[in-house]
Amino acid sequence: MAIGPMQLLLILLIVVLIFGTKKLRNLGQDLGGAVRGFKEGIKDGETAADDPRRIAAQDANPPANDGETQGKTGDGAGKSV
C-alpha cells in the first residue's frame, strides 16, 4: 500500500495543527544546523586523516602544563598545616 499525495497532505495538515508553524520552523532550523555541523565534523575528520603531517605535528607539540594545576584538588586536601 503506497502513500499518495493526498495522504501526505493530510498528514502534513495534522502535524501543522498539532505543533504549529513556529515550532515546525524552529525544528527545521535545528535539524538543518545539526546536519550542517555533522557534515563539517565529517569533513574535518577526513582532512585530518588525509594529512599525517598535521597529526604528527599535534602529537609533537602537546599543550603546555605550567604546573599550577598539577596536584591541586580545590578542596584543600593537599594543604599541610
Helices and strands as residue ranges (DSSP letters): H 5-19, H 21-50, H 52-60
